Structure formats: structure tokens, C-alpha cells
Amino acid sequence: MPTSNTQRLTHRTLIPGVLAALLVGTAAAPSHAESIRSKQWHLTAMKAEEMWKITKGEGVTVAVIDSGVDDKNPDLPGRVLEGKDFALEAPGDQHTDYRSHGTGIAGLIAGTGESGAGDGAFGLAPGAKILPIRVPLNATVFAKAIRYAVDAGAKVINISMAGGGTAVWNPESEAVKYALSKGALIFAGVGNDGDSSLAYPAATPGVVGVGAIGQDLRRTAESQYGPQVDLTAPGTELVHACRYKTGLCNSHGTSGATALVSASAALIWSKHPDWTNNQVLRVMLNTAGGPTSGAKRNDSIGYGIVRPRIALTTPGDRGPADEYPLPDLAAADAKSPSPQASEPAGNKNEEDKQSAVPARDDDSDPALWISLGVGAAALFGATIATLVVRTRRRNTTSTAH
């Protein structure tokens, strides 16, 4: 069994505005004493098979803005579209994964389980299509990547990358507004430094910031926290397709959590293709498993743990078609001058960990978090105080729930 060789971008390789892929490392062949699917606890917890009787995400394209997606991966046959390469200095093209990150994200979203004679890894939305958009580890082409994704027909845009410094995000802010105006949603990981520092694009108004929780329903120690966290999803022991020779990896971090939230949006949109982006997001927020304190949200899990099965079966009121349900976008538009640049964030530990250790059994009940989650409160009555807090992006600490 190969040993782990987790790579990390050090502080020397990063400057304000530079993005770092969150999921890097090596993989090993998992044990086949049991099925790969049985090791995907997050799918069991989310009751994936029940959802797949309703939809598998057909008809929805998810853009993966990342390090490239290997279209030859045996768990992604027919799932990966042509896409575009903005990382021209790297060898290959958008179907060449230069950090073995984008392929893992695509696998968590749309893996078909077809490898190993049908004993492969599934994504949460195995019927969705993946639009690979390869970008370099900097923000210079990010606005172009977002605009390309929208113009190419992606309804969901997944960005499992994070960096610091708001000043460089001015072009991306306009691209985010463009994406929302064209009916798309953008989900981005909040980062893996385990502190309250802001990482972008997750902290950009209009982007849905995603944190990670473990099987205990709590924010993982590495998941960053603060007012930029909107939703959370499983982010530990994630078995999925990846670039390496075995085609399978075991990872943890906010990258994978973001992929699961993006896949959740794809499932909902597949069932309700007439819904707008605002309505899909509103239902996701209102059906999330909220803080056990009864609060509308907190800085650890945001509005709660995403629950696509509830959104599919009992979505509730989807609300107005043209009203963005999170308060930060309107607050940012009303604020003048532009937000001041923050200190660089996420430079200490920006990558998710991808392990060489095979997926293991776990004695805990993987369905626990889905049953214990309390439905998040409706977001229509957001107060002015909430708007101010969201706008200022305070770096506050919070107890995990």
C-alpha cells in the first residue's frame, strides 16, 4: 500500500488573492472486502437511494472550476463535457487534472459507480453533467471562468478553492452578479484553516459559503467559521472517484462538502426545472437541518446541514422567483464605498486531505445527522441587524453545533 504524500502549498507559494486547491494527496486501492458504496457513509446518511428514485440530477450541468477533470475516470463515463482550459501554463487541457482535485470533486457530484464491475464510487447526483473549467492557482482568470460557466449553460457552479484578500475579488464580484442574473448558483468552500478568517470566493456576496460537518453533526475542526458560512455538508471520510491509478480516494475538508451541496442543488433543479436559482437556494436553506439551539443560523454551520431529500419530498414554499434569499448581496449593493480588503486568509492549510488509507468501517450511525437536524427557519424576515452583521463580515467565534 503506498504511503500518504499529502502536498501542501506553503506560505511562500501564496500571495493575497492567490487561490489554493483544497484537496491534494495520494490514493490507495481500497479494501474490497465490502462494497465501495457501503463505505460512502455520506450517501447513506443523506438517503441517496431514496432520492435517486425521484431524480439523479438529470438535465442539470454543474461547472467544476478547479484543477481539471479526468474524463477517462471509470466512474465518470459520459458525465464530463468538453469545458474550457484557463490554466494554459499547465500541461494538457481541462481534461488533465494537474492536482488530482477537480476529478475528486466531479466524482462526489456525479460519480456513476460503474468502475470495478459496478463496485465503484457514486456521486450524490449521478445523472448530472460536469462542465470542467480548469484554472490556475491564482485569481487572474476567475471572473472569466465564472462567466464561461454561465454562458455554457451551467446552472450550478462549484468552486472548491479558497484564498484571501478581497481587493482582487472586485472582478469576480461582478461575475457573481452576472451568474445570478442569468439564473445560476455559485457554491464555494469556506476553507480549512479552522479559524474565523475569510476565504474567497466563499465570502463574496452572492456566493453560497459551504462548511464541513462530521458524523457527529458538528463543524469539523478544520472547517472555517463565521458569517460567510451559509450551509454545511459532510466533510469527513469521503470515499469518491479521483485521478489516481486506483480511481478511488478517501478525503476530508470543505472541498468535498461543497461538492455535496452543489450536487444537492442539481437534484432539486432536476426535479423542478422551472424553479429559479433564488427558489432552489431558498428551499435548500429552509429545509436545512438548522442549529440545535433553535437559532436561525450560527457561524459554525450557517443556516444548517443541507438535506436534499427533505427539499425533494417536502420543499415547502419556494418563495418569490426574483428575490435572492441571502441578505449579503443586497447589503453589499447598498453599502458604499466598496468593502475594504481583508488580510490574506487560508494560507496556512488550504488543501483538503486525501488519504492513502482505505476507507474504514465506522461504528457510528451514519444516518444520525439527517434525523437530528432541525429545519432551518424561513429566511424571509431577515432583520436589519442581520444585514449589517452579514455586510461587515465580522470575524466572530461560535460554538459548533
Helices and strands as residue ranges (DSSP letters): G 11-13, E 19-21, E 23-25, G 37-39, H 41-45, H 48-52, E 61-66, E 84-85, H 102-110, H 115-118, E 129-134, H 142-151, E 156-159, E 161-163, G 167-169, H 170-181, E 185-189, E 208-213, E 231-234, E 238-241, E 248-252, H 254-271, H 277-286, E 289-290, H 308-313, H 328-334, E 352-355, H 368-372, E 374-375, H 384-392
